[in-house]
Amino acid sequence: MHMELLSASATAAATTGTAATAIGTDSLIIKNGRGAIDIIAFWQTNQTAGFGQIIFPSGHDTTRGWRAGVGVGVNVGQLALRQTISVNPQEALAVLIAATAVAGDVENVSMLVRYKDFPGINARLMTEDQVLRQTEKLTTVENSLASTAGPSYGTPELITADSDLLLANRDYALLGLTCRTAVHCIYISSPDFGNVRVGAPGMLRYDLGSQWFMLQSRLHNEPLVPVFNSGNKSNIFIGVATDENAGTFVVTAHLALLK
């Protein structure tokens, strides 16, 4: 099982839609996994109202595919609860973002892609029930992240940069991610996840954000809660993706120390 974050953006997106391009080293071509591959979560951050759209060869059609309207801010529930968008290996996603064509405005979309089998990467993932059974104590890690102007994943920092209190050589489940100021996306990368990003929308809904990955596991009845070992803390990074309005974002990683 493997899960990773995929993001794209468009600048001055037109009301009829503008083709989005992948952020950073991401690609809008689905990787060559085995078995089922699904988009399990999709969110979009617009500065003016518009829509988000995904077209791909195996989708419903190649005219509109899947489209959902969005308002201003971080729009979380683009996919209906428990629903997924199935895609094929090596399939190209044509992502379209619509807004009101304001010069310089960056609009972002992100999605979590789950691979049932991805040769070479076997991410450490647990189910919600497994986490609940094995939780010993709860803790949090807070980071103050100075973002760069998007579209980009910015410059991440070590998860222990602001406080190094994780117990040595212990496993922690990443329950969710929250922030004090809304931001498009909060992400973490770790060797335990195959050195790829997993992420959550930077919404001001702490009831959802604090349990984001637990919620995904509950909704899809799959192991979707990332687990990392503190022995890798020198290679675990946390960051944010935002629009052209750079700033400092204080984010919290909600963790469960596992027995």
N, C-alpha and C positions, 0 to 999 in steps of 0.2 A: 504494500500500500504506500502511496506517495501523494503528497498534497503540496501545492505551491501557489504563490500569488502571481497574478498576471495583471499588468496595468497598462493603460494607454491614455492619450490625451489629444486634444485639439485646441488650437488657439484661434480666437475670434470665430468660433463656430457659427455657421449660418443657420437661419431658422429652418431651412430645408435639410440641414445636416451636412457635416464636414467629416471626411475620413479621418479617423484617429490613427495615430502612430504609437507604436510601443514605447514605453518609458525605459530609459537606461538600457540594460542588456536583455530586457525581455523581448520576446518574439510573439507575433500574433499567429504563428504557425504552431499548431499543437504538436507536442513532442511524440516520438515514436514509442508509445507505451503499448502494453499488451492488455487484452481484456477491455473492460468498460472504462471509458474516460468521460467525466461529467464536470460541467460547471455547476458547483453546488451553492455558490453565493455570488451575487453581483450587486455592486453599488456604484453610485455616480454622484459627483459633486459639481453642481452648476452655480454660477454667479447670477445667471438669469434663467428663467424657466425654459424648458425645451424637452428633449427626449434622448434616449439611448437606444441603439439598434445593433443587432448582431446578425449578419448574414453569412452562411457557410454552405458548402455544397450538399451536405447531408441533412440540412435543416428543413423546415416546413416548406419554404420556397426561397427563391433567390431574388425576389423583388423587395420584400420587407423583412422576411425571416421572423425575428423576434424583436419587438419594439415596446418600450414603456416610457410614458411621460414622466418628467421629473420637475420638481419645484426648485426653489433656491435653497442651497445648503447641502448637507450630506444626506443623500437619499439612500436609505439602507435596504428597505424591503422590496427591491426590484423583482426578485423572484418570489412567487407564492411559496408559503411555508411547505417544506418537504418536497418541493419540486426541484428538478435539475434539468439542465440542458445537455443532452448527450452529443458528443462530438467524436470524430474519428481520428486515428493517428495521422499525423502529417497534414491535417486539414487546415487550411488558411481561414482565419476569422476576419471578416470585413466589418470593423467596428465603426459605427457612425455616431457622432455626437451633434446634437442640435442645441443652439442657444439663440441669442439675438445679435450675433456678429459684432460685439463690442470689441474695439481694437485692443489687443494685448491681453484680453481675458483668456485665461487657461481653464478649460473644463477637463475633469479627470474621470475615468472609469477604472474600476478594479474588479477582479473576480478571483475566486478560489477554484482552482482546477484540481480534481481528485482523479488519480490514476490507480486503478485496481492493482496493476503490476507494472512497475517501471524498472526495466533491467539496469542494474548498476546502483540503484538507490532504493533503500528500504527504510523509509523514515520511521522514527520511533513514534508511534501513535497509539493511543488508548481510547477505549470507550468511556462514556460518562460513568457507567456503573463500575468499571475497573478503577477509575480515579477515586470514586466515592469509597470503595472498599479499601483502597490502599492509602488514603490520605492520613497522614500523621499530624501535620500542622499546616495552617495557612500562613502565608506571608506575602509581601508585596515588594517590588523593586521600583523605585522612582528615578526617572531620568529627565533632565532638562535639555532639550534638543534644539539647537539653533539651526533652523532649516535654511536651505538655499532656495532662491526663487525657482519655482517649477516652470515647465514640467520636468521633474526629476525625482529620484529617491533621496536626494540630498546627501549629506555626509553623516552616516550612522556613527554611533559611538558604542564602546563596549557596554554591555549591560551592567557591569560593575563600576562604570566610570564615576558615578556620583556616590555610590556606597557599595562596599564589598563585604556583604554580610551573609552570603550564601554559605551553608555548611559544606565542608569539604567532601568531595567525592560522593555526593548524594543526588538522587534523581528528583527532578521537579516537573510537575505537569503545568503547562501554560494554560490556565483556565480562560483568560481573556485579557483585553487591553483597553484602557480608558485614558482620557485626556482632560485637562482643565479648560482648554480652548479647542473648539471644533477644528479638525483638520481632516483632509480627505482620507488618509490611510496611516495606520501605525503598523510597523512590521518588525519581525525578528528573524534573523538568520542564524543557523547553528550547524555544526557538523552533524548533530543528531538528526537534522532534517535534510541532510544531503547538501548542506551549505547553500540552500535556496531560501527565499523569503516565504514566511507565512504571515498573514496579516489580518487586520480587522478594520472596519470603518472607524474613523475618529469622531464618533458621534457623542453628543452630550446626553446620552442615555446610559447611565452607569448600570442600571439594572440589566441591560442587554450586553454592553461592552465588557463588563467584568466577568461574564460567563460566555463570551462569544464562541469559543471552541467547544465548550461543554454543550452549548445550545446546538451547534452544528452536528455534534455526535448524536444528541437526543433526536433531532429532527430526521436525520438520515439513517439512524440505527447502524452506525459504522464507527470504527475507531478513528476519530478525527481530532483528538486532543493531543497536541504535540508534547513530547517529553524530552527533556535534556538533562545531561549530567553536569553538575557544577564543576567537574574537572575540566570541562571545555570552556570555562568562563572567559579565557583569554581569546577565544575565537567566536564568541556569541555577541552579535551586534543588534542594536535596536535603532530604528530611525522612523522618519515620517516622510510622506509624499504630500505635497501641497501645490497650490496654484502659484501664480506669479507674485503673490503677496507673502514674502518670506517673513519669518518671525521666530520666536522662541516658544516651543511647545513642551509643557511639562506632562509627561505621560507616565502611566502606572501599569506595570505588568503584574497581573494577579496570578499567584503561584500556589501550588499545593506540594508540600514536601511529602514524598512518598515513603511508605514503610519499606 
